[in-house]
Amino acid sequence: MAKVCELCDRGYLKGNARSHSKIATIKRQRVNLQNATIAGQKVRACTRCIRSAAHGETVAA
């Protein structure tokens, strides 16, 4: 199962975690995905899309 929002295709962010000696380790910040029912369909959506749908805004991909 991919860790990508099915509504907005948002994925992870990638950056560097720096230690005291300045060694760069690749760090990923994943999207907060939840199983939700939006407009009668079960989707795996990020919390931003779930909140937008709850306020009546359209979520377009």
PDB file of N, CA, C and O in Angstrom:
ATOM      1  N   MET A   1       0.845  -1.170   0.000  1.00  0.00           N
ATOM      2  CA  MET A   1       0.000   0.000   0.000  1.00  0.00           C
ATOM      3  C   MET A   1       0.896   1.242   0.000  1.00  0.00           C
ATOM      4  O   MET A   1       1.776   1.384   0.849  1.00  0.00           O
ATOM      5  N   ALA A   2       0.667   2.110  -0.934  1.00  0.00           N
ATOM      6  CA  ALA A   2       1.488   3.309  -1.055  1.00  0.00           C
ATOM      7  C   ALA A   2       1.132   4.299   0.049  1.00  0.00           C
ATOM      8  O   ALA A   2      -0.011   4.365   0.501  1.00  0.00           O
ATOM      9  N   LYS A   3       2.127   5.062   0.471  1.00  0.00           N
ATOM     10  CA  LYS A   3       1.912   6.061   1.509  1.00  0.00           C
ATOM     11  C   LYS A   3       1.704   7.416   0.867  1.00  0.00           C
ATOM     12  O   LYS A   3       2.441   8.371   1.115  1.00  0.00           O
ATOM     13  N   VAL A   4       0.663   7.472   0.022  1.00  0.00           N
ATOM     14  CA  VAL A   4       0.321   8.678  -0.726  1.00  0.00           C
ATOM     15  C   VAL A   4      -1.178   8.899  -0.582  1.00  0.00           C
ATOM     16  O   VAL A   4      -1.957   7.946  -0.610  1.00  0.00           O
ATOM     17  N   CYS A   5      -1.580  10.151  -0.429  1.00  0.00           N
ATOM     18  CA  CYS A   5      -3.001  10.488  -0.335  1.00  0.00           C
ATOM     19  C   CYS A   5      -3.679  10.198  -1.669  1.00  0.00           C
ATOM     20  O   CYS A   5      -3.175  10.581  -2.724  1.00  0.00           O
ATOM     21  N   GLU A   6      -4.821   9.520  -1.618  1.00  0.00           N
ATOM     22  CA  GLU A   6      -5.541   9.165  -2.846  1.00  0.00           C
ATOM     23  C   GLU A   6      -6.259  10.363  -3.463  1.00  0.00           C
ATOM     24  O   GLU A   6      -6.617  10.325  -4.640  1.00  0.00           O
ATOM     25  N   LEU A   7      -6.471  11.418  -2.690  1.00  0.00           N
ATOM     26  CA  LEU A   7      -7.203  12.570  -3.208  1.00  0.00           C
ATOM     27  C   LEU A   7      -6.282  13.639  -3.790  1.00  0.00           C
ATOM     28  O   LEU A   7      -6.548  14.164  -4.871  1.00  0.00           O
ATOM     29  N   CYS A   8      -5.210  13.962  -3.087  1.00  0.00           N
ATOM     30  CA  CYS A   8      -4.361  15.066  -3.548  1.00  0.00           C
ATOM     31  C   CYS A   8      -2.973  14.592  -3.982  1.00  0.00           C
ATOM     32  O   CYS A   8      -2.150  15.415  -4.383  1.00  0.00           O
ATOM     33  N   ASP A   9      -2.695  13.312  -3.915  1.00  0.00           N
ATOM     34  CA  ASP A   9      -1.408  12.723  -4.315  1.00  0.00           C
ATOM     35  C   ASP A   9      -0.229  13.293  -3.534  1.00  0.00           C
ATOM     36  O   ASP A   9       0.891  13.344  -4.043  1.00  0.00           O
ATOM     37  N   ARG A  10      -0.479  13.716  -2.311  1.00  0.00           N
ATOM     38  CA  ARG A  10       0.606  14.214  -1.467  1.00  0.00           C
ATOM     39  C   ARG A  10       1.389  13.035  -0.919  1.00  0.00           C
ATOM     40  O   ARG A  10       0.799  12.073  -0.426  1.00  0.00           O
ATOM     41  N   GLY A  11       2.699  13.098  -1.001  1.00  0.00           N
ATOM     42  CA  GLY A  11       3.561  12.032  -0.505  1.00  0.00           C
ATOM     43  C   GLY A  11       4.424  12.522   0.636  1.00  0.00           C
ATOM     44  O   GLY A  11       4.035  13.425   1.376  1.00  0.00           O
ATOM     45  N   TYR A  12       5.588  11.930   0.778  1.00  0.00           N
ATOM     46  CA  TYR A  12       6.466  12.299   1.875  1.00  0.00           C
ATOM     47  C   TYR A  12       7.369  13.464   1.491  1.00  0.00           C
ATOM     48  O   TYR A  12       7.600  13.733   0.311  1.00  0.00           O
ATOM     49  N   LEU A  13       7.869  14.142   2.504  1.00  0.00           N
ATOM     50  CA  LEU A  13       8.870  15.183   2.337  1.00  0.00           C
ATOM     51  C   LEU A  13      10.224  14.583   2.676  1.00  0.00           C
ATOM     52  O   LEU A  13      10.329  13.754   3.580  1.00  0.00           O
ATOM     53  N   LYS A  14      11.247  14.991   1.966  1.00  0.00           N
ATOM     54  CA  LYS A  14      12.566  14.436   2.198  1.00  0.00           C
ATOM     55  C   LYS A  14      13.521  15.559   2.539  1.00  0.00           C
ATOM     56  O   LYS A  14      13.531  16.607   1.894  1.00  0.00           O
ATOM     57  N   GLY A  15      14.328  15.322   3.569  1.00  0.00           N
ATOM     58  CA  GLY A  15      15.318  16.314   3.969  1.00  0.00           C
ATOM     59  C   GLY A  15      16.459  15.626   4.687  1.00  0.00           C
ATOM     60  O   GLY A  15      16.520  14.397   4.742  1.00  0.00           O
ATOM     61  N   ASN A  16      17.352  16.409   5.230  1.00  0.00           N
ATOM     62  CA  ASN A  16      18.508  15.869   5.926  1.00  0.00           C
ATOM     63  C   ASN A  16      18.389  16.114   7.423  1.00  0.00           C
ATOM     64  O   ASN A  16      18.020  17.203   7.861  1.00  0.00           O
ATOM     65  N   ALA A  17      18.707  15.085   8.199  1.00  0.00           N
ATOM     66  CA  ALA A  17      18.868  15.227   9.638  1.00  0.00           C
ATOM     67  C   ALA A  17      20.365  15.408   9.876  1.00  0.00           C
ATOM     68  O   ALA A  17      21.169  14.592   9.426  1.00  0.00           O
ATOM     69  N   ARG A  18      20.733  16.454  10.568  1.00  0.00           N
ATOM     70  CA  ARG A  18      22.150  16.760  10.778  1.00  0.00           C
ATOM     71  C   ARG A  18      22.542  16.418  12.212  1.00  0.00           C
ATOM     72  O   ARG A  18      21.893  16.845  13.167  1.00  0.00           O
ATOM     73  N   SER A  19      23.602  15.651  12.342  1.00  0.00           N
ATOM     74  CA  SER A  19      24.134  15.343  13.663  1.00  0.00           C
ATOM     75  C   SER A  19      25.068  16.464  14.116  1.00  0.00           C
ATOM     76  O   SER A  19      25.270  17.446  13.401  1.00  0.00           O
ATOM     77  N   HIS A  20      25.626  16.306  15.298  1.00  0.00           N
ATOM     78  CA  HIS A  20      26.543  17.326  15.814  1.00  0.00           C
ATOM     79  C   HIS A  20      27.777  17.469  14.926  1.00  0.00           C
ATOM     80  O   HIS A  20      28.347  18.553  14.805  1.00  0.00           O
ATOM     81  N   SER A  21      28.183  16.352  14.304  1.00  0.00           N
ATOM     82  CA  SER A  21      29.352  16.399  13.423  1.00  0.00           C
ATOM     83  C   SER A  21      28.987  16.754  11.980  1.00  0.00           C
ATOM     84  O   SER A  21      29.812  16.614  11.076  1.00  0.00           O
ATOM     85  N   LYS A  22      27.763  17.207  11.768  1.00  0.00           N
ATOM     86  CA  LYS A  22      27.261  17.658  10.459  1.00  0.00           C
ATOM     87  C   LYS A  22      27.128  16.541   9.429  1.00  0.00           C
ATOM     88  O   LYS A  22      27.100  16.816   8.229  1.00  0.00           O
ATOM     89  N   ILE A  23      27.045  15.287   9.874  1.00  0.00           N
ATOM     90  CA  ILE A  23      26.798  14.175   8.949  1.00  0.00           C
ATOM     91  C   ILE A  23      25.319  14.202   8.559  1.00  0.00           C
ATOM     92  O   ILE A  23      24.443  14.276   9.421  1.00  0.00           O
ATOM     93  N   ALA A  24      25.053  14.143   7.267  1.00  0.00           N
ATOM     94  CA  ALA A  24      23.678  14.211   6.771  1.00  0.00           C
ATOM     95  C   ALA A  24      23.101  12.814   6.651  1.00  0.00           C
ATOM     96  O   ALA A  24      23.675  11.952   5.987  1.00  0.00           O
ATOM     97  N   THR A  25      21.963  12.593   7.294  1.00  0.00           N
ATOM     98  CA  THR A  25      21.215  11.355   7.181  1.00  0.00           C
ATOM     99  C   THR A  25      19.860  11.706   6.575  1.00  0.00           C
ATOM    100  O   THR A  25      19.185  12.615   7.059  1.00  0.00           O
ATOM    101  N   ILE A  26      19.461  11.007   5.537  1.00  0.00           N
ATOM    102  CA  ILE A  26      18.197  11.322   4.869  1.00  0.00           C
ATOM    103  C   ILE A  26      17.038  10.976   5.799  1.00  0.00           C
ATOM    104  O   ILE A  26      16.945   9.869   6.330  1.00  0.00           O
ATOM    105  N   LYS A  27      16.154  11.967   5.979  1.00  0.00           N
ATOM    106  CA  LYS A  27      15.007  11.827   6.861  1.00  0.00           C
ATOM    107  C   LYS A  27      13.743  12.033   6.028  1.00  0.00           C
ATOM    108  O   LYS A  27      13.681  12.943   5.201  1.00  0.00           O
ATOM    109  N   ARG A  28      12.753  11.199   6.245  1.00  0.00           N
ATOM    110  CA  ARG A  28      11.475  11.348   5.546  1.00  0.00           C
ATOM    111  C   ARG A  28      10.389  11.715   6.538  1.00  0.00           C
ATOM    112  O   ARG A  28      10.265  11.099   7.597  1.00  0.00           O
ATOM    113  N   GLN A  29       9.610  12.717   6.191  1.00  0.00           N
ATOM    114  CA  GLN A  29       8.431  13.052   6.977  1.00  0.00           C
ATOM    115  C   GLN A  29       7.226  12.570   6.194  1.00  0.00           C
ATOM    116  O   GLN A  29       6.929  13.082   5.114  1.00  0.00           O
ATOM    117  N   ARG A  30       6.542  11.594   6.737  1.00  0.00           N
ATOM    118  CA  ARG A  30       5.422  10.987   6.023  1.00  0.00           C
ATOM    119  C   ARG A  30       4.136  11.764   6.272  1.00  0.00           C
ATOM    120  O   ARG A  30       4.004  12.481   7.264  1.00  0.00           O
ATOM    121  N   VAL A  31       3.205  11.608   5.364  1.00  0.00           N
ATOM    122  CA  VAL A  31       1.911  12.262   5.443  1.00  0.00           C
ATOM    123  C   VAL A  31       1.047  11.500   6.449  1.00  0.00           C
ATOM    124  O   VAL A  31       1.139  10.277   6.551  1.00  0.00           O
ATOM    125  N   ASN A  32       0.216  12.222   7.183  1.00  0.00           N
ATOM    126  CA  ASN A  32      -0.681  11.613   8.155  1.00  0.00           C
ATOM    127  C   ASN A  32      -1.905  11.060   7.419  1.00  0.00           C
ATOM    128  O   ASN A  32      -2.892  11.769   7.226  1.00  0.00           O
ATOM    129  N   LEU A  33      -1.833   9.791   7.012  1.00  0.00           N
ATOM    130  CA  LEU A  33      -2.913   9.173   6.244  1.00  0.00           C
ATOM    131  C   LEU A  33      -3.888   8.463   7.170  1.00  0.00           C
ATOM    132  O   LEU A  33      -3.492   7.812   8.136  1.00  0.00           O
ATOM    133  N   GLN A  34      -5.156   8.602   6.858  1.00  0.00           N
ATOM    134  CA  GLN A  34      -6.222   7.975   7.627  1.00  0.00           C
ATOM    135  C   GLN A  34      -7.201   7.327   6.660  1.00  0.00           C
ATOM    136  O   GLN A  34      -7.367   7.789   5.532  1.00  0.00           O
ATOM    137  N   ASN A  35      -7.850   6.253   7.106  1.00  0.00           N
ATOM    138  CA  ASN A  35      -8.937   5.658   6.339  1.00  0.00           C
ATOM    139  C   ASN A  35     -10.193   6.466   6.635  1.00  0.00           C
ATOM    140  O   ASN A  35     -10.575   6.615   7.796  1.00  0.00           O
ATOM    141  N   ALA A  36     -10.834   6.984   5.603  1.00  0.00           N
ATOM    142  CA  ALA A  36     -11.995   7.842   5.792  1.00  0.00           C
ATOM    143  C   ALA A  36     -13.027   7.558   4.705  1.00  0.00           C
ATOM    144  O   ALA A  36     -12.708   7.040   3.635  1.00  0.00           O
ATOM    145  N   THR A  37     -14.267   7.912   5.013  1.00  0.00           N
ATOM    146  CA  THR A  37     -15.346   7.820   4.039  1.00  0.00           C
ATOM    147  C   THR A  37     -15.696   9.234   3.613  1.00  0.00           C
ATOM    148  O   THR A  37     -16.191  10.031   4.410  1.00  0.00           O
ATOM    149  N   ILE A  38     -15.435   9.537   2.345  1.00  0.00           N
ATOM    150  CA  ILE A  38     -15.715  10.865   1.803  1.00  0.00           C
ATOM    151  C   ILE A  38     -16.608  10.693   0.593  1.00  0.00           C
ATOM    152  O   ILE A  38     -16.256   9.992  -0.356  1.00  0.00           O
ATOM    153  N   ALA A  39     -17.756  11.328   0.630  1.00  0.00           N
ATOM    154  CA  ALA A  39     -18.751  11.263  -0.445  1.00  0.00           C
ATOM    155  C   ALA A  39     -19.162   9.819  -0.734  1.00  0.00           C
ATOM    156  O   ALA A  39     -19.361   9.443  -1.889  1.00  0.00           O
ATOM    157  N   GLY A  40     -19.287   9.015   0.322  1.00  0.00           N
ATOM    158  CA  GLY A  40     -19.760   7.642   0.168  1.00  0.00           C
ATOM    159  C   GLY A  40     -18.709   6.650  -0.280  1.00  0.00           C
ATOM    160  O   GLY A  40     -19.034   5.486  -0.516  1.00  0.00           O
ATOM    161  N   GLN A  41     -17.462   7.067  -0.407  1.00  0.00           N
ATOM    162  CA  GLN A  41     -16.394   6.166  -0.837  1.00  0.00           C
ATOM    163  C   GLN A  41     -15.331   6.085   0.246  1.00  0.00           C
ATOM    164  O   GLN A  41     -14.964   7.092   0.851  1.00  0.00           O
ATOM    165  N   LYS A  42     -14.840   4.869   0.485  1.00  0.00           N
ATOM    166  CA  LYS A  42     -13.747   4.692   1.431  1.00  0.00           C
ATOM    167  C   LYS A  42     -12.432   5.004   0.727  1.00  0.00           C
ATOM    168  O   LYS A  42     -12.119   4.411  -0.306  1.00  0.00           O
ATOM    169  N   VAL A  43     -11.671   5.929   1.282  1.00  0.00           N
ATOM    170  CA  VAL A  43     -10.402   6.337   0.699  1.00  0.00           C
ATOM    171  C   VAL A  43      -9.353   6.419   1.796  1.00  0.00           C
ATOM    172  O   VAL A  43      -9.672   6.499   2.983  1.00  0.00           O
ATOM    173  N   ARG A  44      -8.105   6.397   1.375  1.00  0.00           N
ATOM    174  CA  ARG A  44      -6.981   6.618   2.282  1.00  0.00           C
ATOM    175  C   ARG A  44      -6.500   8.040   2.002  1.00  0.00           C
ATOM    176  O   ARG A  44      -5.815   8.292   1.010  1.00  0.00           O
ATOM    177  N   ALA A  45      -6.868   8.963   2.890  1.00  0.00           N
ATOM    178  CA  ALA A  45      -6.655  10.383   2.628  1.00  0.00           C
ATOM    179  C   ALA A  45      -5.853  11.019   3.757  1.00  0.00           C
ATOM    180  O   ALA A  45      -5.862  10.548   4.895  1.00  0.00           O
ATOM    181  N   CYS A  46      -5.161  12.099   3.414  1.00  0.00           N
ATOM    182  CA  CYS A  46      -4.418  12.850   4.430  1.00  0.00           C
ATOM    183  C   CYS A  46      -5.417  13.678   5.243  1.00  0.00           C
ATOM    184  O   CYS A  46      -6.537  13.937   4.802  1.00  0.00           O
ATOM    185  N   THR A  47      -4.989  14.080   6.424  1.00  0.00           N
ATOM    186  CA  THR A  47      -5.889  14.800   7.321  1.00  0.00           C
ATOM    187  C   THR A  47      -6.270  16.169   6.765  1.00  0.00           C
ATOM    188  O   THR A  47      -7.336  16.686   7.096  1.00  0.00           O
ATOM    189  N   ARG A  48      -5.429  16.760   5.934  1.00  0.00           N
ATOM    190  CA  ARG A  48      -5.771  18.040   5.308  1.00  0.00           C
ATOM    191  C   ARG A  48      -6.987  17.877   4.399  1.00  0.00           C
ATOM    192  O   ARG A  48      -7.889  18.715   4.408  1.00  0.00           O
ATOM    193  N   CYS A  49      -7.010  16.791   3.608  1.00  0.00           N
ATOM    194  CA  CYS A  49      -8.144  16.550   2.710  1.00  0.00           C
ATOM    195  C   CYS A  49      -9.410  16.198   3.494  1.00  0.00           C
ATOM    196  O   CYS A  49     -10.511  16.591   3.107  1.00  0.00           O
ATOM    197  N   ILE A  50      -9.253  15.460   4.590  1.00  0.00           N
ATOM    198  CA  ILE A  50     -10.409  15.100   5.410  1.00  0.00           C
ATOM    199  C   ILE A  50     -11.023  16.355   6.021  1.00  0.00           C
ATOM    200  O   ILE A  50     -12.245  16.498   6.045  1.00  0.00           O
ATOM    201  N   ARG A  51     -10.181  17.265   6.516  1.00  0.00           N
ATOM    202  CA  ARG A  51     -10.685  18.506   7.083  1.00  0.00           C
ATOM    203  C   ARG A  51     -11.344  19.371   6.022  1.00  0.00           C
ATOM    204  O   ARG A  51     -12.374  19.991   6.286  1.00  0.00           O
ATOM    205  N   SER A  52     -10.767  19.424   4.825  1.00  0.00           N
ATOM    206  CA  SER A  52     -11.352  20.215   3.747  1.00  0.00           C
ATOM    207  C   SER A  52     -12.716  19.667   3.334  1.00  0.00           C
ATOM    208  O   SER A  52     -13.651  20.426   3.080  1.00  0.00           O
ATOM    209  N   ALA A  53     -12.815  18.342   3.269  1.00  0.00           N
ATOM    210  CA  ALA A  53     -14.087  17.725   2.896  1.00  0.00           C
ATOM    211  C   ALA A  53     -15.147  17.939   3.966  1.00  0.00           C
ATOM    212  O   ALA A  53     -16.330  18.043   3.643  1.00  0.00           O
ATOM    213  N   ALA A  54     -14.749  18.005   5.233  1.00  0.00           N
ATOM    214  CA  ALA A  54     -15.699  18.225   6.318  1.00  0.00           C
ATOM    215  C   ALA A  54     -16.275  19.640   6.272  1.00  0.00           C
ATOM    216  O   ALA A  54     -17.400  19.861   6.721  1.00  0.00           O
ATOM    217  N   HIS A  55     -15.523  20.597   5.735  1.00  0.00           N
ATOM    218  CA  HIS A  55     -15.990  21.969   5.618  1.00  0.00           C
ATOM    219  C   HIS A  55     -16.720  22.230   4.307  1.00  0.00           C
ATOM    220  O   HIS A  55     -17.140  23.357   4.044  1.00  0.00           O
ATOM    221  N   GLY A  56     -16.874  21.197   3.483  1.00  0.00           N
ATOM    222  CA  GLY A  56     -17.620  21.339   2.254  1.00  0.00           C
ATOM    223  C   GLY A  56     -16.796  21.795   1.066  1.00  0.00           C
ATOM    224  O   GLY A  56     -17.343  22.045  -0.008  1.00  0.00           O
ATOM    225  N   GLU A  57     -15.481  21.908   1.245  1.00  0.00           N
ATOM    226  CA  GLU A  57     -14.636  22.306   0.116  1.00  0.00           C
ATOM    227  C   GLU A  57     -14.372  21.120  -0.784  1.00  0.00           C
ATOM    228  O   GLU A  57     -14.305  19.982  -0.318  1.00  0.00           O
ATOM    229  N   THR A  58     -14.222  21.377  -2.062  1.00  0.00           N
ATOM    230  CA  THR A  58     -13.939  20.286  -2.995  1.00  0.00           C
ATOM    231  C   THR A  58     -12.458  19.971  -2.962  1.00  0.00           C
ATOM    232  O   THR A  58     -11.612  20.865  -2.930  1.00  0.00           O
ATOM    233  N   VAL A  59     -12.165  18.684  -2.970  1.00  0.00           N
ATOM    234  CA  VAL A  59     -10.786  18.217  -2.975  1.00  0.00           C
ATOM    235  C   VAL A  59     -10.511  17.634  -4.344  1.00  0.00           C
ATOM    236  O   VAL A  59     -11.025  16.569  -4.686  1.00  0.00           O
ATOM    237  N   ALA A  60      -9.699  18.330  -5.133  1.00  0.00           N
ATOM    238  CA  ALA A  60      -9.425  17.888  -6.504  1.00  0.00           C
ATOM    239  C   ALA A  60      -8.011  17.355  -6.577  1.00  0.00           C
ATOM    240  O   ALA A  60      -7.101  17.866  -5.923  1.00  0.00           O
ATOM    241  N   ALA A  61      -7.839  16.309  -7.391  1.00  0.00           N
ATOM    242  CA  ALA A  61      -6.500  15.737  -7.574  1.00  0.00           C
ATOM    243  C   ALA A  61      -5.815  16.386  -8.754  1.00  0.00           C
ATOM    244  O   ALA A  61      -4.677  16.043  -9.074  1.00  0.00           O
TER     245      ALA A  61
END
